[in-house]
Amino acid sequence: MNIYVGNLPASATEDSLKDMFTEFGEVHSVKVIMDRDTGASRGFGFVEMSENAARNAMTSLNGKEIEGKELIVNEARQKKRGYGGGGDRRDSRGGGGYGGGGNRRSGGNY
């Protein structure tokens, strides 16, 4: 089961997150999400473990205070398909993107 862990302190690492969850069972994987530009933690991550261990961890760790922050620990939701990304939209007037081109005045695709 994949677990979402939010409101992590800036000092949280994959190792510290794994240590926190190992108390409840074998941890299959851990990922702290990092900002691409700064390299700093974005304050959330994911832990994967067996369903029974995950349920125990969620019950025990949700709301636990770590460095002054209350953790949010619950079952991770599947990423929605069909959202995000999509084309090279260069402006908000409808031109470009999705192989479009042209603009409204010239009767181009939009």
OpenMM code with the backbone's topology and positions (N, CA, C; nanometers):
from openmm import Vec3, app, unit

residues = "MET ASN ILE TYR VAL GLY ASN LEU PRO ALA SER ALA THR GLU ASP SER LEU LYS ASP MET PHE THR GLU PHE GLY GLU VAL HIS SER VAL LYS VAL ILE MET ASP ARG ASP THR GLY ALA SER ARG GLY PHE GLY PHE VAL GLU MET SER GLU ASN ALA ALA ARG ASN ALA MET THR SER LEU ASN GLY LYS GLU ILE GLU GLY LYS GLU LEU ILE VAL ASN GLU ALA ARG GLN LYS LYS ARG GLY TYR GLY GLY GLY GLY ASP ARG ARG ASP SER ARG GLY GLY GLY GLY TYR GLY GLY GLY GLY ASN ARG ARG SER GLY GLY ASN TYR".split()
positions = [
    Vec3(0.0845, -0.1171, 0.0000),
    Vec3(0.0000, 0.0000, 0.0000),
    Vec3(0.0887, 0.1230, 0.0000),
    Vec3(0.0483, 0.2227, -0.0751),
    Vec3(0.1237, 0.3463, -0.0848),
    Vec3(0.0638, 0.4485, 0.0125),
    Vec3(0.1484, 0.5096, 0.0935),
    Vec3(0.1059, 0.6026, 0.1981),
    Vec3(0.1588, 0.7416, 0.1648),
    Vec3(0.0703, 0.8405, 0.1753),
    Vec3(0.1091, 0.9810, 0.1616),
    Vec3(0.1485, 1.0321, 0.3001),
    Vec3(0.2608, 1.1027, 0.3080),
    Vec3(0.3055, 1.1628, 0.4339),
    Vec3(0.3272, 1.3118, 0.4065),
    Vec3(0.2429, 1.3950, 0.4654),
    Vec3(0.2504, 1.5383, 0.4413),
    Vec3(0.2873, 1.6156, 0.5658),
    Vec3(0.3171, 1.7426, 0.5443),
    Vec3(0.3562, 1.8364, 0.6501),
    Vec3(0.4870, 1.7931, 0.7166),
    Vec3(0.5775, 1.7400, 0.6349),
    Vec3(0.7087, 1.6979, 0.6854),
    Vec3(0.7944, 1.8201, 0.7172),
    Vec3(0.8748, 1.8120, 0.8220),
    Vec3(0.9687, 1.9213, 0.8485),
    Vec3(1.0765, 1.9253, 0.7396),
    Vec3(1.1377, 2.0397, 0.7231),
    Vec3(1.2405, 2.0571, 0.6198),
    Vec3(1.3576, 1.9614, 0.6380),
    Vec3(1.3817, 1.9171, 0.7602),
    Vec3(1.4949, 1.8287, 0.7881),
    Vec3(1.4681, 1.6827, 0.7503),
    Vec3(1.3452, 1.6491, 0.7138),
    Vec3(1.3105, 1.5093, 0.6837),
    Vec3(1.3880, 1.4583, 0.5624),
    Vec3(1.4401, 1.3372, 0.5757),
    Vec3(1.5107, 1.2710, 0.4662),
    Vec3(1.4429, 1.1370, 0.4410),
    Vec3(1.4795, 1.0727, 0.3326),
    Vec3(1.4250, 0.9399, 0.3049),
    Vec3(1.4650, 0.8420, 0.4149),
    Vec3(1.5861, 0.8536, 0.4652),
    Vec3(1.6306, 0.7647, 0.5732),
    Vec3(1.5508, 0.7868, 0.7015),
    Vec3(1.5265, 0.9131, 0.7380),
    Vec3(1.4516, 0.9393, 0.8613),
    Vec3(1.3057, 0.8960, 0.8474),
    Vec3(1.2504, 0.9109, 0.7285),
    Vec3(1.1130, 0.8666, 0.7045),
    Vec3(1.1031, 0.7145, 0.7112),
    Vec3(1.2017, 0.6487, 0.6526),
    Vec3(1.2040, 0.5016, 0.6580),
    Vec3(1.2152, 0.4537, 0.8021),
    Vec3(1.3032, 0.5157, 0.8799),
    Vec3(1.3193, 0.4780, 1.0203),
    Vec3(1.1881, 0.4929, 1.0972),
    Vec3(1.1150, 0.6005, 1.0692),
    Vec3(0.9889, 0.6263, 1.1382),
    Vec3(0.8861, 0.5164, 1.1090),
    Vec3(0.8824, 0.4668, 0.9849),
    Vec3(0.7814, 0.3689, 0.9441),
    Vec3(0.8234, 0.2247, 0.9683),
    Vec3(0.9524, 0.1986, 0.9807),
    Vec3(1.0022, 0.0626, 1.0024),
    Vec3(0.9478, 0.0022, 1.1317),
    Vec3(0.9168, 0.0851, 1.2287),
    Vec3(0.8590, 0.0399, 1.3544),
    Vec3(0.7290, -0.0397, 1.3325),
    Vec3(0.6606, -0.0152, 1.2202),
    Vec3(0.5308, -0.0780, 1.1945),
    Vec3(0.5378, -0.1947, 1.0967),
    Vec3(0.6541, -0.2182, 1.0385),
    Vec3(0.6708, -0.3298, 0.9458),
    Vec3(0.7739, -0.2976, 0.8398),
    Vec3(0.7917, -0.3917, 0.7486),
    Vec3(0.8909, -0.3754, 0.6427),
    Vec3(0.8492, -0.2646, 0.5463),
    Vec3(0.9423, -0.1740, 0.5215),
    Vec3(0.9202, -0.0638, 0.4283),
    Vec3(0.9769, -0.1050, 0.2931),
    Vec3(0.8908, -0.1034, 0.1903),
    Vec3(0.9338, -0.1434, 0.0556),
    Vec3(1.0020, -0.0297, -0.0191),
    Vec3(0.9520, 0.0919, -0.0012),
    Vec3(1.0151, 0.2066, -0.0671),
    Vec3(0.9759, 0.3351, 0.0045),
    Vec3(1.0610, 0.4365, -0.0112),
    Vec3(1.0390, 0.5684, 0.0484),
    Vec3(1.0822, 0.6726, -0.0532),
    Vec3(1.0034, 0.7794, -0.0641),
    Vec3(1.0396, 0.8895, -0.1538),
    Vec3(0.9965, 1.0208, -0.0912),
    Vec3(1.0932, 1.1081, -0.0636),
    Vec3(1.0635, 1.2445, -0.0213),
    Vec3(1.0693, 1.3292, -0.1482),
    Vec3(0.9651, 1.4054, -0.1734),
    Vec3(0.9567, 1.4845, -0.2966),
    Vec3(1.0358, 1.6135, -0.2786),
    Vec3(1.1267, 1.6358, -0.3745),
    Vec3(1.2168, 1.7506, -0.3678),
    Vec3(1.1805, 1.8532, -0.4746),
    Vec3(1.2037, 1.9790, -0.4454),
    Vec3(1.1825, 2.0864, -0.5413),
    Vec3(1.2913, 2.0801, -0.6480),
    Vec3(1.2521, 2.0843, -0.7734),
    Vec3(1.3500, 2.0740, -0.8829),
    Vec3(1.4489, 2.1891, -0.8851),
    Vec3(1.4006, 2.3077, -0.8520),
    Vec3(1.4864, 2.4260, -0.8613),
    Vec3(1.5800, 2.4421, -0.7417),
    Vec3(1.5272, 2.4215, -0.6217),
    Vec3(1.6072, 2.4482, -0.5016),
    Vec3(1.6722, 2.3236, -0.4430),
    Vec3(1.6182, 2.2057, -0.4739),
    Vec3(1.6701, 2.0827, -0.4157),
    Vec3(1.6225, 2.0593, -0.2735),
    Vec3(1.5385, 2.1491, -0.2222),
    Vec3(1.4848, 2.1359, -0.0859),
    Vec3(1.3598, 2.0483, -0.0876),
    Vec3(1.3311, 1.9881, 0.0259),
    Vec3(1.2105, 1.9068, 0.0392),
    Vec3(1.0878, 1.9935, 0.0163),
    Vec3(0.9874, 1.9369, -0.0521),
    Vec3(0.8611, 2.0086, -0.0723),
    Vec3(0.7649, 1.9844, 0.0437),
    Vec3(0.8081, 1.9075, 0.1444),
    Vec3(0.7280, 1.8890, 0.2646),
    Vec3(0.6338, 1.7701, 0.2610),
    Vec3(0.6524, 1.6823, 0.1619),
    Vec3(0.5721, 1.5611, 0.1590),
    Vec3(0.6486, 1.4487, 0.0914),
    Vec3(0.5980, 1.3274, 0.1125),
    Vec3(0.6628, 1.2111, 0.0532),
    Vec3(0.5685, 1.0924, 0.0542),
    Vec3(0.6218, 0.9778, 0.0144),
    Vec3(0.5434, 0.8556, 0.0034),
    Vec3(0.6218, 0.7387, 0.0614),
    Vec3(0.5496, 0.6493, 0.1266),
    Vec3(0.6082, 0.5288, 0.1840),
    Vec3(0.5240, 0.4120, 0.1357),
    Vec3(0.5905, 0.3053, 0.0925),
    Vec3(0.5181, 0.1866, 0.0484),
    Vec3(0.5500, 0.0709, 0.1410),
    Vec3(0.4443, 0.0053, 0.1900),
    Vec3(0.4579, -0.1099, 0.2794),
    Vec3(0.3351, -0.1988, 0.2636),
    Vec3(0.3365, -0.3149, 0.3304),
    Vec3(0.2219, -0.4051, 0.3226),
    Vec3(0.0984, -0.3359, 0.3797),
    Vec3(-0.0189, -0.3840, 0.3409),
    Vec3(-0.1430, -0.3180, 0.3816),
    Vec3(-0.1608, -0.3140, 0.5332),
    Vec3(-0.1380, -0.4259, 0.6022),
    Vec3(-0.1553, -0.4282, 0.7478),
    Vec3(-0.0594, -0.3328, 0.8176),
    Vec3(0.0668, -0.3365, 0.7764),
    Vec3(0.1666, -0.2470, 0.8363),
    Vec3(0.1311, -0.1015, 0.8068),
    Vec3(0.0865, -0.0754, 0.6840),
    Vec3(0.0505, 0.0609, 0.6439),
    Vec3(-0.0661, 0.1131, 0.7269),
    Vec3(-0.1672, 0.0317, 0.7479),
    Vec3(-0.2841, 0.0743, 0.8271),
    Vec3(-0.2420, 0.1087, 0.9707),
    Vec3(-0.1572, 0.0246, 1.0293),
    Vec3(-0.1075, 0.0520, 1.1648),
    Vec3(-0.0269, 0.1814, 1.1692),
    Vec3(0.0583, 0.2010, 1.0698),
    Vec3(0.1408, 0.3220, 1.0649),
    Vec3(0.0537, 0.4460, 1.0485),
    Vec3(-0.0461, 0.4391, 0.9599),
    Vec3(-0.1333, 0.5550, 0.9382),
    Vec3(-0.2063, 0.5931, 1.0667),
    Vec3(-0.2592, 0.4914, 1.1360),
    Vec3(-0.3320, 0.5163, 1.2609),
    Vec3(-0.2408, 0.5773, 1.3665),
    Vec3(-0.1194, 0.5266, 1.3770),
    Vec3(-0.0273, 0.5719, 1.4815),
    Vec3(0.0404, 0.7051, 1.4508),
    Vec3(0.0704, 0.7309, 1.3237),
    Vec3(0.1517, 0.8482, 1.2910),
    Vec3(0.0725, 0.9706, 1.2465),
    Vec3(-0.0520, 0.9528, 1.2017),
    Vec3(-0.1299, 1.0683, 1.1579),
    Vec3(-0.1521, 1.1623, 1.2772),
    Vec3(-0.1115, 1.2862, 1.2615),
    Vec3(-0.1256, 1.3853, 1.3678),
    Vec3(-0.0084, 1.3915, 1.4645),
    Vec3(0.0868, 1.2992, 1.4497),
    Vec3(0.2043, 1.3000, 1.5378),
    Vec3(0.2864, 1.4254, 1.5102),
    Vec3(0.3336, 1.4880, 1.6173),
    Vec3(0.4128, 1.6100, 1.6024),
    Vec3(0.5597, 1.5763, 1.5852),
    Vec3(0.6179, 1.6291, 1.4796),
    Vec3(0.7610, 1.6145, 1.4515),
    Vec3(0.8162, 1.7553, 1.4281),
    Vec3(0.9087, 1.7964, 1.5115),
    Vec3(0.9712, 1.9289, 1.5003),
    Vec3(0.8660, 2.0401, 1.4875),
    Vec3(0.7614, 2.0306, 1.5671),
    Vec3(0.6596, 2.1350, 1.5695),
    Vec3(0.5560, 2.1271, 1.4587),
    Vec3(0.5611, 2.0226, 1.3767),
    Vec3(0.4645, 2.0069, 1.2672),
    Vec3(0.3864, 1.8773, 1.2868),
    Vec3(0.2543, 1.8850, 1.2698),
    Vec3(0.1709, 1.7653, 1.2794),
    Vec3(0.1684, 1.6939, 1.1452),
    Vec3(0.2135, 1.5693, 1.1448),
    Vec3(0.2159, 1.4919, 1.0215),
    Vec3(0.0748, 1.4629, 0.9717),
    Vec3(0.0610, 1.4587, 0.8416),
    Vec3(-0.0615, 1.4125, 0.7759),
    Vec3(-0.0243, 1.2804, 0.7106),
    Vec3(-0.0843, 1.1725, 0.7568),
    Vec3(-0.0488, 1.0392, 0.7071),
    Vec3(-0.1774, 0.9677, 0.6676),
    Vec3(-0.1910, 0.9395, 0.5378),
    Vec3(-0.3084, 0.8668, 0.4904),
    Vec3(-0.2768, 0.7915, 0.3620),
    Vec3(-0.3736, 0.7149, 0.3155),
    Vec3(-0.3523, 0.6374, 0.1942),
    Vec3(-0.3361, 0.7314, 0.0756),
    Vec3(-0.2315, 0.7077, -0.0027),
    Vec3(-0.2059, 0.7917, -0.1194),
    Vec3(-0.3132, 0.7676, -0.2240),
    Vec3(-0.3569, 0.8744, -0.2878),
    Vec3(-0.4544, 0.8635, -0.3965),
    Vec3(-0.3801, 0.8441, -0.5272),
    Vec3(-0.4423, 0.7734, -0.6188),
    Vec3(-0.3823, 0.7554, -0.7504),
    Vec3(-0.3785, 0.8881, -0.8234),
    Vec3(-0.2721, 0.9110, -0.8957),
    Vec3(-0.2594, 1.0317, -0.9754),
    Vec3(-0.3648, 1.0283, -1.0845),
    Vec3(-0.4385, 1.1367, -1.1009),
    Vec3(-0.5434, 1.1416, -1.2021),
    Vec3(-0.4806, 1.1456, -1.3398),
    Vec3(-0.5381, 1.0701, -1.4304),
    Vec3(-0.4887, 1.0700, -1.5687),
    Vec3(-0.5583, 1.1800, -1.6477),
    Vec3(-0.4900, 1.2293, -1.7470),
    Vec3(-0.5505, 1.3261, -1.8359),
    Vec3(-0.5371, 1.4710, -1.7907),
    Vec3(-0.4732, 1.4939, -1.6779),
    Vec3(-0.4553, 1.6306, -1.6303),
    Vec3(-0.3082, 1.6658, -1.6352),
    Vec3(-0.2813, 1.7919, -1.6425),
    Vec3(-0.1432, 1.8388, -1.6437),
    Vec3(-0.0810, 1.8212, -1.7804),
    Vec3(0.0336, 1.8766, -1.7977),
    Vec3(0.1038, 1.8644, -1.9250),
    Vec3(0.0197, 1.9180, -2.0379),
    Vec3(0.0365, 1.8612, -2.1539),
    Vec3(-0.0526, 1.8925, -2.2646),
    Vec3(-0.0134, 2.0109, -2.3482),
    Vec3(0.0642, 1.9896, -2.4478),
    Vec3(0.0847, 2.0930, -2.5481),
    Vec3(0.1793, 2.2027, -2.5058),
    Vec3(0.2133, 2.2811, -2.6041),
    Vec3(0.3063, 2.3908, -2.5850),
    Vec3(0.2268, 2.5198, -2.5962),
    Vec3(0.1562, 2.5534, -2.4930),
    Vec3(0.0717, 2.6720, -2.4964),
    Vec3(0.1593, 2.7933, -2.4706),
    Vec3(0.1755, 2.8761, -2.5718),
    Vec3(0.2681, 2.9882, -2.5610),
    Vec3(0.2021, 3.1162, -2.5108),
    Vec3(0.0720, 3.1256, -2.5247),
    Vec3(0.0046, 3.2429, -2.4705),
    Vec3(-0.1381, 3.2056, -2.4353),
    Vec3(-0.2120, 3.2971, -2.3809),
    Vec3(-0.3469, 3.2665, -2.3351),
    Vec3(-0.4526, 3.3009, -2.4391),
    Vec3(-0.4118, 3.3332, -2.5629),
    Vec3(-0.5096, 3.3717, -2.6643),
    Vec3(-0.5587, 3.2550, -2.7471),
    Vec3(-0.5110, 3.1357, -2.7199),
    Vec3(-0.5610, 3.0195, -2.7929),
    Vec3(-0.4713, 2.9752, -2.9063),
    Vec3(-0.3688, 3.0505, -2.9411),
    Vec3(-0.2787, 3.0091, -3.0476),
    Vec3(-0.1762, 2.9111, -2.9951),
    Vec3(-0.1123, 2.8374, -3.0815),
    Vec3(-0.0086, 2.7436, -3.0411),
    Vec3(-0.0657, 2.6268, -2.9641),
    Vec3(0.0190, 2.5412, -2.9145),
    Vec3(-0.0245, 2.4264, -2.8356),
    Vec3(-0.0998, 2.3243, -2.9176),
    Vec3(-0.0853, 2.2006, -2.8860),
    Vec3(-0.1550, 2.0901, -2.9515),
    Vec3(-0.1420, 2.0941, -3.1029),
    Vec3(-0.0323, 2.1431, -3.1531),
    Vec3(-0.0116, 2.1475, -3.2971),
    Vec3(-0.0959, 2.2538, -3.3641),
    Vec3(-0.1591, 2.3405, -3.2864),
    Vec3(-0.2462, 2.4455, -3.3398),
    Vec3(-0.1672, 2.5407, -3.4236),
    Vec3(-0.1615, 2.6582, -3.3921),
    Vec3(-0.0865, 2.7553, -3.4683),
    Vec3(-0.1809, 2.8642, -3.5122),
    Vec3(-0.1247, 2.9652, -3.5626),
    Vec3(-0.2081, 3.0766, -3.6056),
    Vec3(-0.2653, 3.1505, -3.4873),
    Vec3(-0.3468, 3.2469, -3.5181),
    Vec3(-0.4153, 3.3195, -3.4118),
    Vec3(-0.5579, 3.3463, -3.4556),
    Vec3(-0.6356, 3.4070, -3.3727),
    Vec3(-0.7777, 3.4241, -3.4018),
    Vec3(-0.8009, 3.5150, -3.5221),
    Vec3(-0.7201, 3.6158, -3.5403),
    Vec3(-0.7402, 3.7091, -3.6516),
    Vec3(-0.7138, 3.6440, -3.7863),
    Vec3(-0.6180, 3.5533, -3.7916),
    Vec3(-0.5831, 3.4946, -3.9205),
    Vec3(-0.6652, 3.3686, -3.9495),
    Vec3(-0.7553, 3.3332, -3.8573),
    Vec3(-0.8393, 3.2150, -3.8816),
    Vec3(-0.7636, 3.0848, -3.8622),
    Vec3(-0.6543, 3.0869, -3.7871),
    Vec3(-0.5771, 2.9654, -3.7645),
    Vec3(-0.6513, 2.8654, -3.6770),
    Vec3(-0.5902, 2.7515, -3.6527),
    Vec3(-0.6507, 2.6481, -3.5682),
    Vec3(-0.6525, 2.6922, -3.4241),
    Vec3(-0.7640, 2.6766, -3.3588),
    Vec3(-0.7713, 2.6982, -3.2140),
    Vec3(-0.8898, 2.6309, -3.1565),
] * unit.nanometer
topology = app.Topology()
chain = topology.addChain("A")
for resn in residues:
    res = topology.addResidue(resn, chain)
    for name in ("N", "CA", "C"):
        topology.addAtom(name, app.Element.getBySymbol(name[0]), res)
